[in-house]
Amino acid sequence: MPLTTGEFATIKSIKDRLPGPPDPNQVWIGDDAAILTLPGGGWLLLAADTVVGGVHADLTLTSMADLGWKAMAACISDIAAMGGEAGYALVTVAGPPGTDLDGLYDGLAEAAQEYACPIVGGDLANARALVVTVAVTGTCDGPPVRRSGARPGDLLWVTGPLGRSAAGLRLLRSGVMGAGRDGPEAESLIAAHARPRARLAAGGAARRAGATAMIDISDGLAADIGHVADMSGVGFRLTEVPIAQGASRDDAVGGGEDFELVFAVPPGSAVPEAFAGLDQLICIGEVTSDPGERILAGRTLDPLGWEHRW
Amino acid sequence: MPLTTGEFATIKSIKDRLPGPPDPNQVWIGDDAAILTLPGGGWLLLAADTVVGGVHADLTLTSMADLGWKAMAACISDIAAMGGEAGYALVTVAGPPGTDLDGLYDGLAEAAQEYACPIVGGDLANARALVVTVAVTGTCDGPPVRRSGARPGDLLWVTGPLGRSAAGLRLLRSGVMGAGRDGPEAESLIAAHARPRARLAAGGAARRAGATAMIDISDGLAADIGHVADMSGVGFRLTEVPIAQGASRDDAVGGGEDFELVFAVPPGSAVPEAFAGLDQLICIGEVTSDPGERILAGRTLDPLGWEHRW
């Protein structure tokens, strides 16, 4: 592959170089989490996520505890996006001497407790940059929901309004204490950025409600719903993007790390009922048969999502 | 914990901050791999290892393919040290744009194939330093071998002579092409450094032969056998360290990354027979009852192993 390539093309190139699963019930590279089958029956999910200081998180705006929380929540969100339950976590920290491991592990441990996903091991190493990698296992009491199962006519739902994390980051970056950062709305947006939530309960409910495809919004709605369309060989028509209070439309369409889930279900499924009391579920459009159709509010969508460069 | 602390003290501090397993059949932090029990019965092993460019590997002396191999083999070695079989791997790469991912994944894929441990997922991220993290699962058809089970009177065995990796690194660092690097011995030592082997078969054989404790030599014999003694609450008396051809005594005692296994078995166990044809098994001493006794060739052993600083 060329020396400098987009992340998604690079992942595809790596996937093409490596052997794929011999068992069609398994999914290896290319979904939120790998789907494996256990010898004794049942499903094992595996996912890994890395948070890099200065890349995923501005260390002048993010506490080490928040960084730890985010690393754990981002990885558990991959299990949520399969409709699974979290199992166990391995945490690996590479960083310079003097790294505030106490703070980092405070946040990691809080998220581990919140999502009942205990930290059972990992590794520590010195490095010039701070790199926190979390790997988690998950289980599923039925077939996990892949990205690839969306069918024309399915309705698309999102587990809440979008753009809160991006708006919170803007508030933090503005550096203005007082006006604009005060009040419950600002605090809530900043918290959405600092302590994103993994939607484990919502993902499980979507799976039980018959979801045909699901993904978590980590790169932005435009990019992530595009992944579902690519993997499913379908298009989509979104009526509008639900914009969180205090967020802009760009925050909602292009901002990542809300970790809300988007999923497809056949029309007529009892989706709102399955979510009663869980989340603010919103129907945002439908799946169409033309893989080239990527429409938001009548206009073709630009995939604005975040990619690392290689 | 203080800002700059040794790695082993830091791991202990982290372990003390986190909850431990409610089930005595499980082991979380503190062994080569975590031991988990599956709902349907059976054992799940989890381990993670990080290789940092410029710290674990001098990138002017190590090819990216060798770095990939080493990252995978080091992690699978943790499964070998429990007497398990490798399952699946997640690979996470953080690095600068322009990183030779083709070369890196060549080495990762070769090791994945060698140890039947396919790469099923992971993550890619940009970072100023190259950090390759591998997490693997493992299974075990009987209770995995912990570090903590050595008993006074047990014999200590090692799966081969030591110091080959350290000697190979010295040859590479000497930078002298020609004399000293030529010939099969030099090539073999350099290969031992560049492409260390995970002793999966030997670990399984040791477990089936009744091993009471086991560890892989990644930090050096002195440090690693010290971990077994610490966890088992015992001491040890080693007659001599087996020195590989071309290696020095310091290479053998203090050098890490040979990934040979050291294990304890009750006297009278049929150990050599269990290993017939597998490895060059050597009895190096015995377990004693005094936890303060750490003797090599009649002298108290200095723990020379490698630690990262925090």
Interface residues (C-beta under 8 A of the other chain):
Chain A: M1 L3 T4 E7 T10 I11 S13 I14 R17 L18 P19 P21 Q26 W28 I29 A33 A34 L36 L38 P39 G40 G41 G42 L44 L46 A47 A48 D49 T50 V51 V52 G54 V55 H56 G87 Y88 L90 V91 T92 A94 P97 G98 T99 D100 L101 D102 Y105 A109 A112 Q113 P118 I119 V120 G121 G122 D123 L124 A125 N126 A127 R128 A129 V131 T133 A135 T137 T139 H308 R309 W310
Chain B: M1 L3 T4 E7 T10 I11 S13 I14 R17 L18 P19 P21 Q26 W28 I29 A33 A34 L36 L38 P39 G40 G41 G42 L44 L46 A47 A48 D49 T50 V51 V52 G54 V55 H56 G87 Y88 L90 V91 T92 A94 P97 G98 T99 D100 L101 D102 Y105 A109 A112 Q113 P118 I119 V120 G121 G122 D123 L124 A125 N126 A127 R128 A129 V131 T133 A135 T137 T139 H308 R309 W310
